[in-house]
Amino acid sequence: MRKKLLLAGLLASLLSVTGCSTSSSDRESKQAATQKKAQRITVVSSANPADALPAFTSFTWKNQYNLVLSAIDNQSEKQLQEHIRGEIIRYLANKGYVYQENPLQADVVLGFLFALEDDTADRVIEKRFGLLPGVNAKGIDAPRYRKGTFLLNVISKDLKKVYWRSAMQGFVDLADTQDANRSAKMQSVLQIMMGDFPQAGR
């Protein structure tokens, strides 16, 4: 299995970083340092998508493969599941892929899992999915940040073969409740994880 490790400051372009002037207090300096550490993410993929994926143009969902184990803010797990699905549909549409509601008309099934650290232990994720990015949470002690895990799978429509898997770990800013920010962050995550997907049909 070829592992692809990417360390990126994803949230740097999406969050406003608090600057530290000479008049800043120690508390502000600590907050800025914590925020900088919380911008780290780690991604592991099973293979280059162009090498592992079959040529396909359409995809569908299966509820048992679209798992959200942690609610955020006032969103229920179901609402967050629908949000993630919508963002994946939007991202893949830019590459020419089409979502098919009827599973019989789809070429593949897309699976995902989202969980916050307290809800699913790393060892359970690794045992079930075989991938674990292992982002370091040392120094992230502010309650507004929680380590989150996001997994993606492309599965054959008969559910017998996993063509490709990717797992990302980073930090969720629970204090950021803006829908526009959440959408932008999700699109950035998908770009990092699925950016190497070929155009539909290739």
C-alpha positions in Angstrom: 0.0 0.0 0.0 1.4 3.3 -1.0 1.0 6.0 1.6 0.8 9.6 0.6 1.4 12.0 3.5 0.4 15.6 3.1 1.0 18.2 5.7 -0.8 21.4 4.9 -1.9 24.6 6.6 -5.5 24.1 5.5 -7.1 26.4 8.0 -4.5 29.1 7.4 -6.4 30.4 4.4 -9.8 29.9 6.0 -9.3 31.3 9.4 -8.3 34.8 10.4 -5.0 34.3 12.3 -4.7 36.6 15.3 -1.5 38.6 15.1 0.7 39.3 18.0 2.0 42.8 18.6 4.5 43.9 21.2 1.6 45.0 23.4 -0.2 41.6 23.2 -0.7 39.8 26.4 0.7 36.3 27.1 -2.9 35.0 26.8 -3.2 36.4 23.2 0.2 34.9 22.3 -0.9 31.5 23.6 -4.1 31.7 21.7 -2.3 32.6 18.5 0.2 29.7 19.1 -2.7 27.3 19.7 -4.5 28.5 16.5 -1.3 27.9 14.5 -0.9 24.4 15.8 -4.6 23.7 15.0 -4.0 24.5 11.3 -2.2 21.2 10.9 -3.8 18.4 9.0 -2.5 15.0 7.9 -3.8 12.9 5.0 -3.0 9.3 4.1 -4.2 7.7 0.9 -4.1 4.1 -0.2 -2.9 4.9 -3.7 -2.8 7.6 -6.4 -6.5 7.8 -7.5 -5.5 7.8 -11.2 -3.8 4.5 -10.7 -6.4 2.8 -8.5 -9.8 4.0 -9.8 -11.7 2.5 -12.7 -13.0 4.9 -15.3 -16.3 6.0 -14.0 -18.7 8.9 -14.5 -21.4 8.5 -11.8 -21.6 7.6 -8.1 -24.2 7.0 -5.5 -24.5 6.6 -1.7 -25.3 3.8 0.7 -26.4 4.9 4.1 -24.3 2.2 5.9 -21.2 3.6 4.2 -22.0 7.3 4.9 -21.4 7.5 8.6 -21.4 10.7 10.8 -20.6 9.8 14.4 -20.4 13.3 15.8 -22.7 16.3 15.6 -21.3 19.8 15.4 -23.0 22.9 16.8 -26.8 22.5 16.4 -26.5 20.2 13.4 -27.6 16.6 14.0 -25.6 13.7 12.6 -28.2 13.5 9.8 -27.9 17.1 8.9 -24.1 16.9 8.8 -24.3 13.8 6.7 -26.4 15.7 4.1 -24.0 18.6 4.3 -21.0 16.4 3.5 -22.9 14.6 0.7 -23.8 18.0 -0.8 -20.2 19.2 -0.7 -18.9 16.0 -2.3 -21.5 16.3 -5.1 -20.5 19.9 -5.7 -16.8 19.1 -5.7 -17.0 16.1 -8.0 -19.3 18.0 -10.4 -16.3 20.2 -11.2 -14.5 17.1 -12.5 -17.5 16.0 -14.5 -18.9 13.3 -12.2 -22.6 13.0 -11.7 -24.5 11.9 -8.6 -27.1 9.2 -9.3 -29.9 8.8 -6.8 -30.7 5.4 -8.2 -27.9 3.0 -7.2 -28.6 0.8 -10.3 -27.6 3.7 -12.6 -24.3 4.5 -10.7 -20.9 3.2 -11.5 -19.5 3.3 -8.0 -20.5 3.9 -4.4 -18.8 6.7 -2.4 -18.4 6.1 1.3 -17.3 8.4 4.1 -17.0 8.6 7.8 -16.7 11.7 10.0 -16.0 11.5 13.7 -14.6 13.7 16.5 -11.9 12.2 18.7 -14.0 11.5 21.7 -16.6 9.5 19.8 -14.3 7.0 17.9 -10.9 6.0 19.1 -8.0 6.0 16.6 -7.5 2.3 17.0 -11.1 1.5 16.1 -10.8 3.7 12.9 -7.5 2.0 12.0 -8.9 -1.5 12.6 -12.0 -0.9 10.5 -10.6 1.2 7.7 -6.9 0.3 7.7 -5.8 3.9 7.5 -4.9 6.4 10.2 -3.2 9.7 9.5 -2.2 10.3 13.2 -2.2 14.1 13.5 -0.5 15.2 16.7 -2.8 16.9 19.2 0.0 18.0 21.5 -0.4 21.6 22.5 -4.0 21.9 21.4 -5.7 22.3 24.7 -8.3 25.0 23.8 -11.9 23.7 24.2 -12.9 25.3 20.8 -10.7 22.8 18.9 -11.4 19.1 18.6 -9.5 16.5 16.6 -11.6 15.3 13.7 -11.2 12.3 11.4 -12.7 12.2 7.9 -12.5 9.1 5.7 -13.4 8.6 2.1 -13.8 5.4 0.1 -14.6 4.6 -3.5 -16.3 1.2 -3.6 -17.6 -1.0 -6.4 -21.4 -0.9 -6.8 -21.7 -4.5 -5.6 -19.8 -3.4 -2.5 -17.3 -6.2 -2.8 -14.2 -4.1 -3.7 -12.7 -0.9 -2.3 -10.8 0.8 -5.1 -9.4 3.7 -3.1 -9.3 5.0 0.4 -8.1 8.2 2.0 -8.2 9.4 5.6 -7.6 13.0 6.9 -7.2 14.1 10.5 -7.2 17.8 11.6 -8.8 20.1 14.1 -12.4 21.3 14.0 -13.0 24.8 15.2 -16.2 24.4 17.2 -16.4 28.2 17.6 -16.8 28.8 13.9 -20.5 28.4 13.1 -20.7 30.2 9.8 -22.1 28.0 7.0 -20.0 29.8 4.4 -16.8 29.0 6.3 -17.8 25.4 6.8 -18.5 25.0 3.1 -15.2 26.6 2.1 -13.3 24.4 4.5 -15.0 21.3 3.3 -14.2 22.1 -0.3 -10.5 22.7 0.7 -10.5 19.3 2.4 -11.9 17.6 -0.6 -9.4 19.3 -2.9 -6.6 17.9 -0.8 -8.1 14.4 -0.6 -9.6 14.1 -4.1 -7.6 16.7 -6.1 -5.8 13.9 -7.9 -9.0 12.3 -9.2 -9.0 12.2 -13.0 -11.7 13.9 -15.0 -14.9 11.8 -15.2 -14.6 8.8 -17.6 -10.8 8.6 -17.6 
